[in-house]
């Protein structure tokens, strides 16, 4: 394996690549997959084709984007794992269906929800699969179904997942849009829905900790579209802030970029923006060192929406509780919100059917939003580069040296080599 990868900063100039090859005639018994071992070593191996259960579809990944959460897991796998196949942000086409699934879906282009249902809990019994209480996660952990197994992710030729996880793209792949990015953008849509639901309205002001990254780049434009007027984006690295500032130029909003330890400016903004009751806060970092500060600026009666997972298996606790953020966000803690002496904290994780439908709809209708979602896109070639790309990301993180602005928040992506 060489260390060379050709990176192409495509951003909003991405041009759609539509597959030209036909569906496979006969499914193989084995497939190629990039298998990551504990410690980060990632090698191309032949592994069995995923089992297609009666309610499953088999998907050929065509567009794959790399999530920062995966980057954090390459070296330190989810506890208990020694090897796995990563890749949970992807879109592709359905090539086979289980015996209980209508065959009309075969050949359809879909973007995939990586949280798959256990089929055993109460919501699953009512076919509310998007509200599963013991969901699995492709490449990370299996569901609460005792008969389940860890399902490989999209760094492979095929992925088998419950049919409810295959969301029709409705043609967004033909709109100069990289369709796997609908998944991370869907997080912004889900966040807005949760904020509106819990606050009862769209707040005028939102503070986002860790806001100068790819997730912030999706959330800020969408929240502006929904009526947020003032943003405080808390950052640690100046170069990420510089790129974020450039990328969000022209948005009809008042955006303040503040270093996370700049308490003087934060206190001034809190007064200036009339936030004496505390900020409506989105916490994207999962970083243990700032949790007390996050809570402080949400006091006395603000609201915190937790989204960011801690890095590298770090135990990060919600201040004043024995609840760690990872367990809270993944649902293992069994609670949806926490009361913190006047401040309410909510978990936001994944997407549901409503947020998926809204995500696809708004991406089709709003070209400006599509451009913002594409802004951090870096193409790293094709699926044959995945091993080298994993090695690069382990060594360098999710930054890309863009001479105009220094290292920038980046979303790395590849396309299936069979498409070219």
C-alpha positions as CSV (number, residue, x, y, z in Angstrom):
1,X,0.0,0.0,0.0
2,X,1.4,3.4,-1.0
3,X,0.8,6.6,0.9
4,X,0.0,8.6,-2.2
5,X,-3.6,9.9,-2.7
6,X,-4.7,12.5,-5.2
7,X,-7.1,14.9,-3.4
8,X,-9.4,17.0,-5.4
9,X,-11.1,19.9,-3.6
10,X,-14.4,19.9,-5.4
11,X,-16.7,21.8,-3.0
12,X,-19.8,23.2,-4.6
13,X,-18.3,22.6,-8.1
14,X,-19.1,18.9,-7.9
15,X,-20.6,17.4,-11.1
16,X,-22.8,14.4,-10.8
17,X,-21.4,11.0,-11.7
18,X,-24.2,8.6,-12.7
19,X,-23.4,4.9,-12.9
20,X,-23.1,3.4,-16.3
21,X,-22.7,-0.2,-15.4
22,X,-25.7,-2.6,-15.1
23,X,-26.8,-4.5,-12.1
24,X,-24.8,-7.6,-11.3
25,X,-26.3,-10.7,-13.0
26,X,-25.4,-13.2,-10.3
27,X,-24.4,-12.3,-6.8
28,X,-21.0,-13.6,-5.7
29,X,-20.6,-15.7,-2.5
30,X,-17.7,-13.4,-1.4
31,X,-16.9,-9.7,-1.8
32,X,-14.0,-7.4,-1.4
33,X,-14.0,-5.2,1.7
34,X,-11.5,-2.8,3.4
35,X,-11.2,-4.4,6.9
36,X,-9.9,-2.2,9.7
37,X,-8.2,-3.8,12.6
38,X,-7.7,-2.5,16.1
39,X,-4.9,0.0,15.9
40,X,-6.0,1.3,12.5
41,X,-4.4,-1.1,10.0
42,X,-6.8,-1.3,7.1
43,X,-6.4,-4.0,4.4
44,X,-8.4,-5.2,1.4
45,X,-9.7,-8.7,2.1
46,X,-12.3,-11.1,0.7
47,X,-15.1,-11.7,3.1
48,X,-18.5,-13.5,2.8
49,X,-21.3,-11.6,1.1
50,X,-23.6,-10.2,3.8
51,X,-26.5,-12.4,4.7
52,X,-29.8,-11.0,3.2
53,X,-32.5,-11.5,5.8
54,X,-36.1,-11.6,4.6
55,X,-36.7,-7.9,5.4
56,X,-33.3,-6.7,4.0
57,X,-32.1,-5.1,0.9
58,X,-28.6,-5.6,-0.6
59,X,-27.0,-2.3,-1.6
60,X,-24.0,-1.6,-3.8
61,X,-22.3,1.6,-2.4
62,X,-21.6,4.1,-5.2
63,X,-21.0,7.3,-3.3
64,X,-19.2,7.2,0.1
65,X,-18.3,10.1,2.4
66,X,-16.1,9.7,5.4
67,X,-17.5,10.8,8.8
68,X,-15.3,12.4,11.4
69,X,-16.9,9.9,13.8
70,X,-15.3,7.1,11.7
71,X,-12.0,8.9,11.8
72,X,-12.1,8.9,15.6
73,X,-12.8,5.1,15.6
74,X,-10.2,3.9,13.1
75,X,-7.5,3.4,15.8
76,X,-9.8,3.0,18.8
77,X,-12.5,0.7,17.6
78,X,-15.8,0.5,19.5
79,X,-15.1,-1.4,22.7
80,X,-15.2,-5.2,22.1
81,X,-14.3,-5.0,18.4
82,X,-11.0,-6.3,17.1
83,X,-11.9,-5.8,13.4
84,X,-14.7,-4.2,11.4
85,X,-15.7,-2.7,8.0
86,X,-16.4,1.0,8.4
87,X,-18.4,3.4,6.2
88,X,-21.8,4.7,7.3
89,X,-22.3,7.7,5.1
90,X,-23.2,6.3,1.7
91,X,-25.7,6.1,-1.2
92,X,-26.0,3.5,-3.9
93,X,-28.3,1.2,-5.7
94,X,-30.3,-1.8,-4.5
95,X,-29.2,-4.9,-6.2
96,X,-31.2,-7.6,-4.4
97,X,-34.1,-7.8,-1.9
98,X,-35.1,-10.3,0.8
99,X,-38.1,-12.5,0.3
100,X,-40.4,-10.2,2.3
101,X,-39.4,-7.0,0.3
102,X,-41.1,-5.9,-2.8
103,X,-38.7,-6.4,-5.8
104,X,-39.7,-3.1,-7.3
105,X,-37.0,-1.5,-5.1
106,X,-34.3,-3.4,-7.0
107,X,-32.3,-0.9,-9.2
108,X,-33.5,2.1,-7.2
109,X,-30.9,4.7,-6.0
110,X,-31.0,5.1,-2.2
111,X,-29.2,6.9,0.5
112,X,-28.8,4.8,3.7
113,X,-29.7,5.3,7.3
114,X,-26.9,3.6,9.2
115,X,-28.9,3.0,12.4
116,X,-30.7,-0.3,11.7
117,X,-33.6,-1.7,13.7
118,X,-33.5,-4.6,16.1
119,X,-37.0,-5.9,15.1
120,X,-37.6,-7.0,18.7
121,X,-38.6,-3.8,20.6
122,X,-42.0,-2.3,21.0
123,X,-41.6,0.4,18.2
124,X,-40.3,-2.3,15.8
125,X,-43.3,-4.5,16.6
126,X,-45.4,-1.6,15.4
127,X,-43.2,-1.1,12.3
128,X,-41.9,2.2,13.6
129,X,-38.4,1.1,12.7
130,X,-37.0,4.6,12.8
131,X,-37.8,4.8,16.5
132,X,-36.1,1.5,17.4
133,X,-35.0,1.4,21.0
134,X,-32.1,-1.1,20.5
135,X,-30.8,-0.1,17.1
136,X,-27.6,-1.3,15.6
137,X,-25.0,0.8,13.7
138,X,-23.3,-0.3,10.5
139,X,-19.6,-1.2,11.3
140,X,-19.8,0.0,14.9
141,X,-22.1,-2.2,17.0
142,X,-24.9,-4.8,16.5
143,X,-28.5,-4.2,17.5
144,X,-30.3,-5.5,20.6
145,X,-31.6,-8.4,18.6
146,X,-29.8,-11.5,20.2
147,X,-29.7,-13.2,16.8
148,X,-28.1,-10.1,15.1
149,X,-24.5,-9.8,14.0
150,X,-22.3,-6.8,13.4
151,X,-23.2,-5.6,9.9
152,X,-20.3,-4.4,7.7
153,X,-20.4,-0.8,6.5
154,X,-19.8,0.7,3.1
155,X,-16.1,0.2,2.7
156,X,-17.1,-3.0,0.8
157,X,-18.7,-4.0,-2.4
158,X,-22.1,-4.7,-0.8
159,X,-24.1,-3.8,2.3
160,X,-27.1,-5.6,3.7
161,X,-29.5,-3.6,5.8
162,X,-33.1,-3.5,6.7
163,X,-35.3,-2.2,3.9
164,X,-36.5,0.7,6.1
165,X,-33.0,2.1,6.1
166,X,-32.9,2.5,2.3
167,X,-34.2,6.1,1.6
168,X,-35.1,7.0,-2.0
169,X,-32.9,9.8,-3.3
170,X,-35.6,11.2,-5.5
171,X,-33.1,12.3,-8.1
172,X,-30.8,14.4,-6.0
173,X,-27.8,12.5,-7.5
174,X,-28.6,14.2,-10.8
175,X,-28.5,17.7,-9.4
176,X,-24.7,18.1,-9.1
177,X,-25.0,16.8,-5.6
178,X,-22.9,14.1,-3.9
179,X,-25.8,12.0,-2.5
180,X,-24.1,10.4,0.5
181,X,-23.9,14.0,1.9
182,X,-27.7,13.8,2.5
183,X,-26.9,11.7,5.6
184,X,-24.9,14.3,7.5
185,X,-27.1,17.1,6.2
186,X,-30.0,15.2,7.7
187,X,-28.4,15.7,11.1
188,X,-28.9,19.5,10.6
189,X,-32.6,18.9,9.7
190,X,-33.1,16.6,12.7
191,X,-31.4,19.1,15.0
192,X,-33.7,22.0,13.8
193,X,-36.7,19.8,14.3
194,X,-35.6,18.9,17.8
195,X,-34.8,22.5,18.7
196,X,-38.2,23.7,17.5
197,X,-40.0,20.9,19.3
198,X,-38.3,21.5,22.6
199,X,-38.1,25.3,22.5
200,X,-41.6,25.7,21.1
201,X,-40.3,28.1,18.5
202,X,-37.2,28.9,16.4
203,X,-34.9,30.8,18.7
204,X,-33.4,34.1,17.5
205,X,-29.9,33.1,18.9
206,X,-28.1,29.8,18.9
207,X,-24.6,29.1,20.3
208,X,-22.8,26.1,18.7
209,X,-19.8,24.6,20.5
210,X,-17.5,23.1,17.9
211,X,-19.4,25.1,15.3
212,X,-16.5,25.6,12.9
213,X,-16.5,22.2,11.2
214,X,-18.5,20.2,8.7
215,X,-21.5,19.8,10.9
216,X,-21.6,23.5,11.6
217,X,-21.4,24.1,7.9
218,X,-24.6,22.2,7.4
219,X,-26.4,23.4,10.5
220,X,-25.9,27.1,10.2
221,X,-27.3,27.6,6.7
222,X,-30.3,25.4,7.5
223,X,-31.0,27.1,10.8
224,X,-30.8,30.5,8.9
225,X,-33.3,29.2,6.5
226,X,-35.6,28.3,9.4
227,X,-35.3,31.7,11.0
228,X,-32.3,31.9,13.4
229,X,-30.8,35.4,13.2
230,X,-27.8,35.3,15.5
231,X,-25.1,32.6,15.9
232,X,-22.2,32.3,18.3
233,X,-19.8,29.7,16.8
234,X,-17.3,28.5,19.4
235,X,-14.0,27.2,18.0
236,X,-10.5,26.1,19.1
237,X,-8.5,26.2,15.9
238,X,-8.1,29.5,14.1
239,X,-7.6,28.0,10.6
240,X,-10.9,26.2,10.8
241,X,-12.6,29.4,11.9
242,X,-11.1,31.2,8.9
243,X,-12.4,28.7,6.4
244,X,-15.8,28.7,8.1
245,X,-16.0,32.4,8.0
246,X,-15.2,32.4,4.3
247,X,-17.7,29.6,3.5
248,X,-20.7,31.3,5.3
249,X,-20.2,34.7,3.6
250,X,-23.5,36.0,2.3
251,X,-25.8,34.3,4.7
252,X,-28.5,36.6,6.1
253,X,-27.5,36.2,9.7
254,X,-25.4,37.8,12.4
255,X,-22.5,35.4,13.0
256,X,-19.9,35.7,15.8
257,X,-16.8,33.6,15.9
258,X,-15.5,33.2,19.4
259,X,-12.6,31.1,20.8
260,X,-14.1,28.7,23.3
261,X,-12.0,30.1,26.2
262,X,-12.7,33.8,25.4
263,X,-15.1,34.3,28.4
264,X,-14.9,38.1,28.2
265,X,-16.4,38.2,24.7
266,X,-18.9,35.5,25.5
267,X,-20.2,37.4,28.5
268,X,-20.5,40.6,26.4
269,X,-22.4,38.8,23.7
270,X,-24.7,37.2,26.2
271,X,-25.8,40.6,27.4
272,X,-25.8,42.2,24.0
273,X,-28.0,39.6,22.4
274,X,-30.4,39.5,25.4
275,X,-29.5,36.0,26.5
276,X,-29.6,36.6,30.2
277,X,-31.6,33.4,30.6
278,X,-28.9,31.4,28.9
279,X,-28.1,30.4,25.4
280,X,-29.9,27.8,23.3
281,X,-26.9,25.6,22.8
282,X,-25.8,22.9,20.4
283,X,-22.9,20.9,21.7
284,X,-21.0,19.2,18.8
285,X,-17.6,18.4,20.5
286,X,-18.1,15.8,23.2
287,X,-15.0,17.3,24.8
288,X,-14.8,16.8,28.5
289,X,-12.8,20.0,29.1
290,X,-15.5,22.4,28.0
291,X,-18.6,20.8,29.5
292,X,-18.8,22.9,32.6
293,X,-18.4,26.0,30.4
294,X,-21.2,24.9,28.1
295,X,-23.4,24.5,31.1
296,X,-22.4,27.8,32.5
297,X,-23.4,29.8,29.4
298,X,-26.7,27.9,29.3
299,X,-27.6,29.0,32.8
300,X,-30.0,29.8,34.3
301,X,-32.8,28.5,32.1
302,X,-31.3,27.8,28.7
303,X,-31.4,24.5,26.7
304,X,-28.5,22.2,25.6
305,X,-28.8,19.9,22.6
306,X,-26.1,17.3,22.8
307,X,-25.0,15.8,19.5
308,X,-21.1,15.4,19.4
309,X,-19.7,12.1,20.5
310,X,-16.5,12.0,22.6
311,X,-13.3,11.1,20.8
312,X,-11.1,8.1,21.2
313,X,-13.3,6.4,23.8
314,X,-12.9,9.3,26.2
315,X,-15.4,9.2,29.1
316,X,-17.2,12.6,29.1
317,X,-19.8,13.2,31.7
318,X,-22.7,15.7,31.6
319,X,-21.8,18.1,34.5
320,X,-23.3,17.2,37.8
321,X,-24.4,13.7,36.8
322,X,-22.9,10.3,36.4
323,X,-24.3,10.1,32.8
324,X,-21.6,9.8,30.1
325,X,-22.4,11.6,26.9
326,X,-21.7,8.6,24.7
327,X,-24.3,6.5,26.6
328,X,-26.7,9.4,26.6
329,X,-26.5,10.0,22.9
330,X,-26.6,6.4,21.8
331,X,-29.6,5.7,24.0
332,X,-27.8,3.2,26.2
333,X,-28.6,5.5,29.2
334,X,-32.3,5.0,28.5
335,X,-33.2,8.7,28.9
336,X,-34.0,11.4,26.4
337,X,-33.3,14.5,28.5
338,X,-31.6,15.6,31.8
339,X,-32.5,18.4,34.1
340,X,-29.4,20.4,35.2
341,X,-30.6,22.9,37.8
342,X,-32.8,24.9,35.5
343,X,-31.1,23.9,32.3
344,X,-32.6,21.1,30.2
345,X,-30.3,18.9,28.1
346,X,-31.7,16.8,25.2
347,X,-30.0,14.1,23.2
348,X,-30.1,14.4,19.4
349,X,-29.0,11.3,17.5
350,X,-29.6,10.0,14.0
351,X,-32.5,10.8,11.8
352,X,-36.1,9.7,11.6
353,X,-38.5,9.3,8.7
354,X,-39.7,12.9,8.9
355,X,-36.2,14.4,8.9
356,X,-35.2,12.1,6.0
357,X,-38.1,13.2,3.9
358,X,-37.5,16.9,4.7
359,X,-33.8,16.5,4.0
360,X,-34.4,15.1,0.5
361,X,-37.1,17.7,-0.2
362,X,-35.1,20.7,0.8
363,X,-32.0,19.5,-1.1
364,X,-34.0,19.2,-4.2
365,X,-35.5,22.6,-3.9
366,X,-32.7,24.8,-2.5
367,X,-29.6,25.0,-4.7
368,X,-27.9,27.4,-2.3
369,X,-28.2,24.9,0.5
370,X,-26.8,22.1,-1.7
371,X,-23.8,24.4,-2.4
372,X,-23.3,24.9,1.3
373,X,-23.5,21.2,2.0
374,X,-21.0,20.5,-0.8
375,X,-18.6,23.3,0.3
376,X,-16.2,21.2,2.4
377,X,-16.2,18.2,-0.1
378,X,-12.8,16.7,-0.9
379,X,-12.7,13.9,-3.4
380,X,-10.0,11.3,-2.7
381,X,-10.4,9.2,-5.8
382,X,-12.3,6.0,-5.9
383,X,-13.0,3.1,-3.5
384,X,-9.7,1.5,-4.4
385,X,-8.1,4.4,-2.4
386,X,-9.9,3.7,0.8
387,X,-7.0,1.9,2.6
388,X,-4.6,4.8,1.8
389,X,-7.3,7.3,2.8
390,X,-7.8,5.7,6.2
391,X,-4.0,5.8,6.7
392,X,-4.0,9.5,5.7
393,X,-6.8,10.4,8.0
394,X,-5.2,8.6,10.9
395,X,-2.0,10.6,10.4
396,X,-3.6,13.9,9.5
397,X,-7.2,14.0,10.8
398,X,-10.0,15.6,8.8
399,X,-8.1,18.7,7.6
400,X,-7.0,19.5,4.1
401,X,-4.3,22.1,3.2
402,X,-6.2,24.7,1.1
403,X,-3.5,27.4,0.4
404,X,-6.1,30.2,0.4
405,X,-7.3,29.6,3.9
406,X,-5.0,27.2,5.6
407,X,-6.2,23.8,6.8
408,X,-9.9,23.7,6.4
409,X,-12.7,21.6,7.8
410,X,-13.1,18.8,5.2
411,X,-15.5,16.1,4.2
412,X,-13.6,13.4,2.4
413,X,-15.5,11.3,-0.2
414,X,-14.9,8.6,-2.8
415,X,-16.9,7.1,-5.6
416,X,-17.2,3.5,-6.6
417,X,-14.4,2.8,-9.1
418,X,-16.9,0.9,-11.3
419,X,-18.7,4.2,-12.0
420,X,-15.7,5.7,-13.8
